[in-house]
């Protein structure tokens, strides 16, 4: 799925719906002394092939293992109680 940023008119409409004058007003609860002042210093963007290569290099340095199969581990699933006064129907 591609990232499609919102247009200025879409942003203005969203802000109007929630009742705030601008995007900065969304962050009023964050103290100004801890807010980032300026842009993040990020490295240039990578294309998909370069990113995958970079991630594989980082993964090779890690000893954390893989989290891919964690959702596949067996879990205890308690049986459903039978309905009182009747036979549980097959499902």
Helices and strands as residue ranges (DSSP letters): H 8-18, G 23-27, G 32-34, H 48-61, G 68-72
